[in-house]
Amino acid sequence: MKSAPTTRTRFKAAAVGAGLAGAMLVPAAASAQPQPLYPNQAHLTFTVVIAQNGVIQARSTLQPGFLRFFVKGHGHLQIAQSRNGLGKFTLVKDIATLNRTGKPGDLQRDFKVFGGVGHGHFLVKRFTPGTYYLVDSDIQHLTKSLIHKLTITGANDGSSEPQAAQTITAFGDMKWVGAPLHINASGTLHFRNNASGPHFIDLMQMQPGKDRSDITKALNGTENFGEVFTGVSYATGALAGGGQQQWSTYTLPRGRYGLLCFWPDEETGIPHAFLGMYRTIQVG
């Protein structure tokens, strides 16, 4: 198979599971002044700072509601929600299993992947009472000391769902809804996962003149990824299925993009894009 990107895979799942090789895609530059997700409302923003070594600084306790985070520093924020009171030790173990086998079964059983976004961007998610964990998904060897525990408790803070102009939806097992065919070059991206299992969005800018058939060739190894994609990408965190949603800001160069998901199949470990979860979309 010819060189393929690791694409900053959430919890390092796709690259490890597929044995992909090659250079990591370069993320699109964040806007110098990111657009607020609540343009007509006063709403608190909670900052998440990710150090170069993966250490996360953030609030430890918050009220439930539609919480807005701004990610600063390095890396890529990924949130996981604990199931049945499971803690940091289990999260480390499950991610190590995922990295070793490429299969996310243990992780999906023990935790709900709860979305995320890269540095320089806002993220909004609806949080209900419970225990959540914040990690830098760029860290290859996660340890308990690098996991930030967030407890959601108390009365609802009264916040409301943000306004979103650009919605991308996953459905079925491994499909993208066909609309929209075009999104703005910057703004708020609303990711809705109506599928049965986790997915994440990877928007990968394509070289001029390339189309969906070239993505197919890149995935089946008959064309180099570098000949199909420019190296600019924007990715969300992994988001559980069943109607989970997240909102995040983005800024991308204009052009044609591949819309792919590299979350690994629960049984085979093969990233979803290699199983057909990809299409193209125009940006700007």
C-alpha positions in Angstrom: 0.0 0.0 0.0 1.3 3.4 -0.9 1.9 6.1 1.6 -1.2 7.1 3.6 -1.7 9.8 6.3 -2.1 9.1 9.9 -4.5 12.1 10.0 -4.1 12.7 13.7 -6.4 9.8 14.5 -8.6 10.1 17.5 -7.0 8.0 20.3 -4.5 6.9 17.6 -7.1 4.4 16.4 -7.0 4.5 12.7 -3.3 4.6 12.0 -2.5 1.8 14.4 -5.4 -0.3 13.4 -4.7 -0.1 9.7 -0.9 -0.1 10.0 -0.8 3.1 7.9 2.5 4.7 7.0 3.5 8.2 5.9 3.5 11.7 7.1 0.8 13.2 9.3 -1.4 15.7 7.7 -0.8 19.3 8.7 -3.9 20.9 10.4 -5.5 23.9 8.9 -4.5 27.1 10.7 -7.0 28.2 13.3 -8.6 31.6 12.9 -6.7 34.3 14.7 -10.1 35.5 16.1 -12.3 32.4 16.3 -16.0 33.1 15.8 -18.1 32.7 19.0 -20.6 30.0 19.0 -23.2 32.1 20.8 -23.2 35.3 18.7 -26.4 36.7 20.3 -25.9 35.5 23.8 -23.6 36.1 26.8 -22.1 32.7 27.6 -19.2 31.6 29.7 -16.2 30.1 27.9 -14.1 27.5 29.7 -10.5 27.4 28.5 -8.7 24.0 28.1 -4.9 24.4 27.8 -2.9 21.5 26.4 0.8 21.5 27.1 3.3 20.1 24.6 3.8 17.0 26.8 0.0 16.4 26.9 -0.7 17.8 30.3 -4.2 19.4 30.4 -5.2 22.4 32.5 -9.0 23.0 32.8 -11.8 23.4 35.3 -12.5 20.2 37.3 -16.1 20.8 38.2 -18.9 22.4 36.0 -22.6 22.5 35.9 -24.6 20.5 33.3 -25.8 22.3 30.1 -24.4 23.3 26.7 -20.8 24.0 27.8 -18.4 26.0 25.6 -14.7 25.3 25.6 -11.8 27.1 23.9 -8.8 24.8 23.3 -5.3 26.4 23.6 -1.8 25.2 23.4 -0.9 22.0 21.6 -2.6 18.8 20.5 -6.2 17.9 20.0 -8.8 17.7 22.8 -10.8 14.4 23.0 -13.4 13.9 25.7 -14.6 10.6 27.0 -17.6 9.9 29.3 -17.2 7.2 31.9 -19.7 4.3 31.9 -20.5 2.6 35.2 -18.1 4.7 37.2 -15.0 3.4 35.4 -11.9 5.6 35.9 -8.5 6.6 34.5 -6.9 3.2 34.9 -9.5 1.5 32.7 -9.2 4.3 30.1 -5.5 3.9 29.9 -5.9 0.2 29.6 -8.6 0.4 26.9 -6.6 2.9 24.8 -3.5 0.7 25.1 -5.6 -2.2 23.8 -6.9 -0.1 21.0 -3.4 1.0 20.0 -2.1 -2.6 20.2 -4.9 -4.4 18.3 -6.6 -1.6 16.3 -10.0 -2.6 17.7 -12.0 -0.2 19.8 -14.4 -2.7 21.4 -13.1 -2.4 25.0 -13.1 1.4 24.8 -16.6 1.6 23.3 -17.9 -0.7 26.0 -16.4 1.1 28.9 -16.6 4.8 27.7 -18.6 7.0 25.4 -16.4 9.0 23.1 -17.7 12.5 23.6 -16.2 14.6 20.8 -13.4 17.2 20.7 -11.5 19.7 18.6 -8.0 21.0 17.9 -6.2 24.0 19.5 -7.4 27.4 18.5 -11.0 26.4 18.2 -14.2 26.6 20.2 -16.2 23.4 21.1 -19.7 23.1 22.5 -21.3 20.0 23.8 -24.3 19.2 25.9 -23.1 17.7 29.2 -25.3 15.9 31.6 -24.3 15.0 35.2 -21.5 12.4 35.4 -17.7 11.9 35.1 -15.8 12.9 32.0 -12.2 12.6 31.0 -10.2 15.1 28.8 -7.1 13.8 27.0 -4.8 15.0 24.2 -5.5 12.5 21.4 -2.1 13.3 19.8 -0.3 11.6 22.8 0.9 8.2 21.7 1.4 6.7 25.1 -1.4 7.9 27.5 -0.8 7.7 31.2 -3.1 8.4 34.2 -1.2 11.6 34.9 -2.2 13.0 31.4 -5.9 12.5 31.9 -7.9 15.4 33.3 -11.1 14.4 35.2 -14.1 16.7 34.8 -17.1 16.2 37.1 -20.5 17.6 35.9 -22.8 18.1 38.8 -25.5 20.5 40.2 -28.3 22.4 38.5 -28.4 23.0 34.8 -26.7 26.2 33.9 -29.5 27.4 31.6 -27.5 27.5 28.4 -29.1 26.7 25.1 -28.1 24.9 21.9 -25.8 27.1 19.8 -26.7 28.3 16.3 -25.1 26.3 13.5 -24.9 27.1 9.8 -23.0 24.0 8.6 -24.2 20.6 9.5 -22.5 17.3 8.6 -24.3 14.1 9.6 -23.3 10.5 9.8 -25.9 7.8 9.6 -26.4 4.0 9.3 -23.3 2.1 10.0 -20.7 3.9 7.9 -22.3 6.6 5.7 -22.3 10.3 5.3 -25.5 12.2 4.5 -25.2 13.5 0.9 -26.0 17.1 1.9 -24.5 19.6 2.2 -22.3 19.5 -0.9 -20.9 22.9 0.0 -19.9 24.6 3.3 -18.4 28.0 4.1 -14.7 28.5 4.4 -15.1 29.3 8.1 -17.8 29.4 10.7 -19.5 26.8 13.0 -19.5 23.1 12.1 -22.3 21.1 13.6 -21.5 17.4 13.6 -24.4 15.1 14.3 -23.8 11.3 14.6 -27.0 9.5 13.8 -25.1 6.3 13.2 -25.0 3.3 15.5 -21.4 3.6 16.5 -18.6 6.3 16.8 -17.3 8.4 14.0 -15.2 11.5 13.5 -15.0 14.1 10.8 -11.7 14.4 8.8 -11.9 17.1 6.2 -8.8 16.7 3.9 -8.1 19.3 1.2 -7.6 17.7 -2.2 -5.2 18.6 -4.9 -6.7 20.6 -7.9 -8.6 18.5 -10.3 -8.9 15.5 -7.9 -12.3 13.9 -7.2 -13.9 11.0 -5.3 -12.4 8.5 -7.7 -9.0 9.6 -6.7 -9.8 9.1 -3.0 -10.8 5.6 -3.9 -7.5 5.1 -5.6 -5.6 6.5 -2.6 -7.5 4.2 -0.2 -6.9 1.1 -2.3 -3.2 1.9 -2.8 -3.1 2.6 -6.5 -2.4 6.4 -6.0 -0.3 8.1 -3.5 -2.1 10.1 -0.8 0.3 13.0 -1.5 -0.9 13.1 -5.1 -4.5 13.3 -4.0 -4.4 15.5 -0.8 -2.5 18.7 -0.1 -1.7 18.0 3.5 -4.2 20.4 5.0 -6.9 18.9 7.2 -9.4 19.7 9.9 -10.7 17.0 12.3 -13.2 16.7 15.1 -12.9 14.4 18.0 -14.5 11.0 17.9 -18.2 11.2 18.7 -20.5 8.3 19.9 -23.5 7.4 17.8 -27.2 7.5 18.6 -27.7 11.2 17.9 -24.8 12.7 19.7 -23.9 16.2 18.6 -21.1 18.7 18.8 -20.4 22.2 17.6 -17.0 23.6 16.7 -15.4 26.5 15.0 -13.3 26.0 11.9 -11.3 27.9 9.3 -10.2 26.2 6.1 -8.6 27.3 2.7 -11.1 27.2 -0.1 -11.1 24.1 -2.3 -12.4 20.6 -2.8 -12.1 18.3 0.3 -12.5 14.7 1.1 -14.9 14.0 4.0 -13.6 10.8 5.6 -13.9 8.9 8.9 -10.9 6.8 10.1 -12.5 5.4 13.3 -11.8 1.7 13.2 -14.4 -1.0 12.8 -15.2 -2.6 16.1 -14.7 -6.2 14.8 -12.0 -5.9 12.1 -10.1 -2.7 13.2 -10.2 -1.5 9.6 -10.8 2.3 9.5 -14.2 3.3 8.2 -12.8 5.2 5.2 -11.3 2.0 3.9 -14.8 0.5 4.2 -16.4 3.2 2.1 -17.1 6.1 4.5 -15.9 8.9 2.3 -17.2 11.5 -0.1 -16.2 15.0 -1.3 -17.4 18.4 -0.3 -16.7 21.9 -1.5 -15.3 24.4 1.0 -15.7 28.2 0.4 
